[in-house]
């Protein structure tokens, strides 16, 4: 009897173990089965990891259109909003679950995937754009899908009312003068503050440490000028003169910013106030257009859907460029079974049908010269103007050491805003912090 | 049992064992070679089942019980190995390399371990974590115990109070962090501005931000500790309390001479709980300050991670600075600290319990 019971129990255990394991292998073979049948059906299944969760719906629509046209299914897997995309991808890699196409943001990301990304140099779209990510050794490994711009955004209505021509702001003096004029007319213009600048550290470090700091690295330079990023990469050195000029501009922002948001504001508050017409300037780039016309649409409409524009961060006389670049790229995983299908899909994305969706619905600024669509985004026009004038610099901040803004520089901007540092203190602290960041 | 059937069983058992072993090894070899054959999973399972049945059928009287024991323990041991032991061993191994989450190129030996102690930011994280643990171990227990005393008295609406003190514990740390961030950055600044014209958020300087984390943590955790103390306090025998009352002990004496000694084991549990959980503090830290705050001069450098505790430091090293191997090395160090602290604590408190 006892033996029978033991046998029964062992049997159950073995069965349950078998069932669990069997389930696993079943799903495994099921997976490969579906892709097999997909292949025999004339198309395969592609998986794309997208880093811009805000355009998830538009990309899914794009995938649907592609399926109708070619029969190839594209699964869009969107991540964002604080998800660590590269960390998740590494998990996928360890689990043998790599997507066919995935997003890469900073340059160190590309270095991590060294040798695992497909060289797309021979694709037709490459000649149609100058925003692709080209690696010296591995060729064109990043497909650009949008262009973003870093500049000092302004509310054109307010500047007009105050009688300030944005084109007249060409250096630190004229910038200060414009700020002073606006500050004196604050009440009649209905402004809370001249500029919406937030140096909050915990969640806005990326704005100060990456985007505003980017101006120190690139503002006014040619697209291929790497002087300051090279200096930085070489042990965290800075050009003290340029950094001092830059610090003086930040000091100006500190003075004329909204005191309730300067040290502890959030991105949402900053953009909402700008969209409501409470600031003449805001230290955010072209990506806020999407927020202004969706989340903050009501406030923006109440403020008259005013025209916006961008001027360079003129911390030195003669700086006349805004910074434009593809903020991230799509890359193809070379060990994927669907490399060719993925190449076809990206090529299709660069062409007219797809561009229409990406530009008109997702609000992307097309990186492709052949694209004739104009986004409804408030910043689209000013960006196109700057690009047409050839007055743009690149985003070399993407080459910075990973985590620099979050762990190091963001805090220095925060301390400067809180009044714990003066201009010289900012420069010397920045110097010290960057050196220790690049040493460790 | 006849000799023949024993021999038959032996043969069957051996065949199953050998076939199972072959299938198992074959499947593993196929897997390591990166074979695209999809039946290797099934092969592995059949192999494992073969070995299990073979072992069960093996005709032995001497070792039968042992085999059965192992067979029944196997699922648990297997799960434990897969989820704890193997990751731990792999983690220690990766900490000796330059692993970046994808692959590693060099074997570095102890380089990660030596260089992490040369990093002032890491030393700072260790120090403030210890400080945080000390503060919390005391404060959470004191607050929790006082709340428990309150909730075992004769107040009206005790159930409501118990529930409301415990409620913060049900909210996740991240959500809680963001709620309090809003309170500190928006509500509190409004108030301080009205009173003193000072608009700075307490999260903008290191020391006050650190105090902020402690407050939030106590708010979150004291209710939980309170529940455990309530259980302890209600289990103090009524006859002992009655006897002390008859002997003329006042409330304070009853508390210090009767109640506290009687719940020594509860105190042990609570101290242990607060100690380890404060050490592992991560979510509130991340949501509330994300490690921000500056320290002007620590070991000769300007630190930008004023409120970054050990767990967050490890996370940021691996994820945000993309240095997985170093993060892993720090995690191994963290594991050792925690293991030692916990062992010492348990040993000490156990001794005390016996004495009392």
Interface residues (C-beta under 8 A of the other chain):
Chain A: X6 X7 X9 X10 X13 X14 X17 X18 X21 X22 X24 X25 X28 X29 X32 X84 X86 X87 X90 X93 X94 X108 X112 X113 X116 X200 X201 X202 X203 X205 X259 X260 X263 X264 X265 X266 X401 X402 X403 X406 X407 X408 X409 X410 X411 X412 X414 X415 X418 X420 X429 X432 X433 X436 X440
Chain B: X38 X39 X41 X42 X44 X45 X48 X49 X52 X53 X56 X68 X71 X72 X75 X100 X101 X102 X115 X119 X120 X121 X181 X184 X185 X186 X189 X199 X200 X201 X203 X204 X205 X288 X289 X290 X291 X292 X293 X294 X301 X302 X304 X305 X306 X316 X319 X320 X321 X322 X324
